[in-house]
Amino acid sequence: MIGLFNDGFPPIMDGVSLTVKNYAYWLNRKNENVCVVTPKIPGIDYTEKYPVYRYTSIPIPMRKPYRLGFPRIDLPFYEHICKRPFSLVHAHCPFSSGELAMRIAHNQHIPIVATFHSKYRDDFKRVIPNKTLLSLLVRKVIRFYEAADEVWIPQAAVEETIREYGYKGKVEIVDNGTEFSGSENVQSIKTDMRKELGISKNELMFLFVGQHIREKNPGLIIDALSLIKEKPFRMFFIGSGYAEDELHQQVKRLGLENKIKFIGTLTDREQLKRYYAAADLFLFPSLYDNAPLVVREAASMQTPSLLISGATSAEIVEDARNGFLCGRSVAEFAEKLTELIQSPEKIRQAGTNASGTIARSWENVAEEVRDRYKSLLKRYA
């Protein structure tokens, strides 16, 4: 059995959770014996065609819906999972589930793959002011990756981050995918959804999808839009997070209530797909993300992204070809939006190019993942 271990799984809708879900779904479709191991979310039952093993957890303060897991104190679960005959384990985070995967790999003498998905130092900084403790935690994360048989990263630029943290070993690049890749009738979906949302023909629709946290810089979007509020646009925010209330207050303070709408968390993937299709431009000024799925999801629906030049997430975008790049300031972001509002054909062409250069199907990714697993198992044997 192949075990996919992560500290989150849908209905937690972040990129890593969706990556694990799509790995499991497509590996199962390809007749691989696969399971997911993750913290338990009260009230959630899974009907997947593969097992989802869950262990005791508690909510993380200020980080709803994320949970802190305790697999070793959940004795029935722990005894059961340790008896499962795994052939390979894949850890998608270095915390409770990753430590469990590492223990199983050592005890069963099997290979472990670990993917470096996130900028963990930024996560620690939010809650830990002590620099010494911060350095110790980052070092602990790197020791975890040093103990893995293979370390994967989802994008070439992510190597810079893991090297900065102190990792000196080899890394393998394994792209993320999107379940919307290859969607048909995108223009029809776009027309219908814009009509449903009340977007007029002369208005541009902007979209942000992701956690409403300061690290992703959603406040910059609102400040930039306040500088061009006379322009014909509508803005939609999808997601939730600890900064949600302050973003609402920011919109109210800047008088943008008739321009900006907050949708909240959207777990209906088909409905989310319609939002991506309806949008003209996906706004994502995050310096925090490594390889965000949302940029790929938008591209799969022919919606190009506006990103910050030099950001890790911007590596896959070539300015004015399959997306757009700008400086880090509010003024530069607003200036770029003004330029693009006046060039709808440029946006449309970039969206077409994005769908052909950025979007890759999860089925295709899973085929590569399966081949890599088999190669590792062969070498390990």
N, C-alpha and C positions, 0 to 999 in steps of 0.2 A: 504494500500500500504506500502511496505517496501522501505525505502529510503537509498541508499548507497551514502555517501557523501565523496568526496576526492578532493584535490587540483590538481590532475592530472588524466588524462585518455588518453588511446591511441589516437593519435600517440605518446604520451609520453610513452616510453617503459621501465619504471623502474618497480621494483618488486611490489610496492604498486598499481600502475595503473593497472598492469596485474592481481593482486589479485582482485581488484574491478571488472574488466571486467569479470573475470571467475566466481566470485560470482553471478553477474547479469545474465550472460549467463545460468549458470546451475540452478539457482533459477527459472528463466523464463522457462527453459525446464521442470522443475518440477511443472509447473503451478502456481507458486507464482506470485502475482502482485508486480513487483519490478521496481524501476527506479534508475537512476544515476543522481547525482547533482554535477556539476564540473565547473570550470572556462571555459569561451569560448576561443577557439583557432580560430583566423580568417582563413577563407578558408576551414575549416573542417566541413563537414556535416556527420551525422551519419545515418546508415541504420539498426541499431540494431532492434530486435523485441521487445524491451522494450524502454520506453522513456529515453532520455538523456537531462536533463534540464541544460542549460548553462547560466552563468551570466558574466557580463562585467569584463574584466581583462586587465592587461598591462604586457609586458615582464619584467622579473626580470633580471637586468643587470648581465652579467657574468654567467648566469645560463640558457642559452638557452637549451631546449625549454620551461622551466618552466615559469609560469605566476602567477602574483599576482592578486587575485580576489577581487571584490568589490560588493558582492551581494546586499547590502542594498541601494546602490546608483542606482542600476539598477531597477528602480521602477516597470516597467511592469513585469519583472521576479519575483521580490520580492513579489509583490501582488499575483501573480499567485501561487508561490510555497507555500506561507503561507496559501493559501486556499485549498491546496491539503489535503485530509483526510488521513494522515499517521497512520499506526498502530504501527510502530516501525521505528526508524532511527538508522543507523550505521555509525559512523564517523570514517574514516580511517586516519585522520590527525587532529590536534588541531587548525588549522588556519582558513582561511576564511570559508571553507566549514564546518569544524567542529563546529565553532561558530554558523553558521546558523542552523546546525542540532540540537545543544543544545537549541537554541531559539525556534525552532519548537517543540522540545520535551516538553519544559516547557509550551509553549502556548497551546499545544494540549493535555497535560497531558498524554503523552505516554512514554514508556521506550526508553532509548538511550544506545546503545553499543558503546564503543570506543576501537579501537585496537591501541596498542602502537607498531608501526612498526620500528621507526627510532631512531638513536642517535642524538636527536635534539640539544643537547649541542654542538656537533662537528660542526653541520651546523651553529649555531650561532657564534662559535669561529672564523670561517673563515672570517666573516665580522664585528665582534664586538670585539674590543680590550679591552673595558672597563669591568672589572670583576664584578662591581656592577650591571651594566645593564645586563650583561650576567646572573647573578644569578636571577635577577628579571624576565627575560624572561623564564628561566627554571622553576621558581616557578609558573609563569602564566600557563605554559604547564601542570604542575602537578595539579594545581587547576582545570583545564579542566577535567583531568581524575578522580579527586576526585568527580566531579559532575555527572559522568556517573553512570548508574545503573549496568553495568557490564564492566569490563576492560579485554580485551583479549590480549594475547601476542602470537606470532607465533612460539615460541620455549622456552623451559624451561629456558635456560641460559639468555634470555632477562629479566627475573625477576630481575637479579642482577643490570641491568642498570636502570630500573625504580625505584628500591629501592634506588639506589645511588642518583637519582634525588630528592628523598624525598617522594615518594609515599608509603603510609602505608596500603592501602586497599587490598582487595582480587583481585587476578588475575586468569584468566582462560586460559589454553593453548589450542589454536586452530591452528593446523598445517596448513601450506601452501601446495599447491599441484603443479602439473605440468600437462599441457595439452598433453605432450608427453608420459605420462605413458602408458604402455601397447602397445607401438609401435611394429609392426611386421617387420620382415625382416631387423633388424638393421644392420646385417653384409652386406647385399646386398646394403643398403644405404651407408654404410661406404666405401665399395669397389668402388662404382660409384663416390662418392664425392671425394675420394682421387685421383682417376684417373683424374677427372675434375680439381682438384687443382694442379696436377702434383707432388703429393707426392710419392716418390719411396718406394719400399718395405722395404728398410733398414733404412728409415727415420722415426722418431717419430714426430707426429704433436701435438703441444701444442696450447691451446686456452684460450683467456680471453674474456669474454662478460660483459660489464657494462660501467658505466660512466667513462670517462677518466678524473678523478679528483685525486688529490694527496691523498685524504683520503683513496682511495681504493688501494693505493700502487702499481700502475702499473709500476712505475719507478724501483722498486725493481726487478721486473721480468726481465726488460731489462738489468739492471746491472748484475744480476745473469747469464743471458744467455751470456753476454759478456765474462764471465769467462770460459765458456765451448763452445765457438764458433766453435771449431774444431769438436765437436760431431755432429752426423747425426740427425738434427732436423729442423723443420720449425715451426714458431710461427705466429699466427693470432690474431690480436686485432679487436674486433667488438664493436662499440659504438662511442660516441663522448663526449666532455666535455671541460671545460676551460683549461685543461692541455694538450690538444691534440697536440698543436704546439710544446710544449717543449718535448713531448715524441718523436715526429718525429725528432727533433733536436738531442735528446739523441741517437736514433738509428743511425743517420748519423755520429755523433761524435765517436761512438764506432765501426763503420764499420760493422754494422749488416744489411745493406739494402738487402742483398741477403738471409737473414735468417728470417727477420721479415716483415710482411705485415699488413697494416692497411686497414680494410674493410670499416670503417665508420658505420653509423647507419644502421641497418638492420631491417626493419619493416615487411618483409615477413617471417612469422613464420615458414613456411615449409622449406624455405631456411636455416633459423637459425637451425632448427632441423637437417638438413643435415651436417652443420658444427659441431654440437655437436657429431653426429654419427661418423664423419670422424676423430675426435680428439682422440688421445691416452690418453691425460692427460689434465685436466682443471686446469689452474693455477689461484689461487685466494688468494693472500696474504693480503687481506683487514683485518684491525682491526676495521674498521668503521661499517661494516654491522652487523645487528642483525641476520636475518634468510634469507639469499639471495636465491631468487628463482633460480638463475643461477646454483647453486650447485645441486639443485634438478633436474633441466632440464638436466644438463649434465649426472647425474646418471640415468635418465630415458632412455638415449641413450647408457647406459653401459660404460660411460666415467667417471672414478674416478677423484676426485679433490685432488690437493695439497694445503693445507691450513696451516696457522700459528697456532702452538700449543698454546692453551689458548685463542684464539680468540672466540668471541661469536658464530660466524658462524661455528666454528669447532666442536661444541658440538655433532652434529649428525654423526661425522666421528670417527671411530676407526682405528688407524694407522695400515696400512698394511692389513686390513680386507676389509673395504669398501671405502677406500681412504687413503690419506697419510698426515702426519703432520711433520712439521720441525720447527726449531728456527726462530727468527725474522731477523737475519742478512742476508746480501747478500751472504756471504760465506756459511752459513748453507743451504740456499735455493739452491745454485749452487751445493753443495755437495749432497743434496738429489736428485736433478735432474740427476746428474751423476750416482748415485746408481740405479735409476729407469731406465735410458736408457740402463743399462746393464742387466735389469731384466724385459723384456717385458711380460713374463708369469705372473709375480707378478702383473703387471698393468692390464693385461687382467682379472685375477681372481678377483681383487678388483673392476673392472668395473661391472662384473657379480653380485657380492655381493651388490654393490651400487644400482643397479637397483631393487634389491629385498628388500632392507632395508631403502632406503632414498626416492625413488620416490613413491608418492601417487597421485592418480588421483584427479583432481578438482571436478569431479562428486561425488566422495566419500567424499571429504571435504564438498561440498555443502549440502550433505545429513545430515552431522553432524551439519552444520551451521543452517539449517532449523529446526532441532530438538531443538537446543539451543534457537533459536528465539521463538519457540512455548512454550518452558518451561518458558522462561522469561515472555512472554505475559500472561501465566497462573498465574504465581506468582504475576505479577504486578496487574492483575485484582483482 
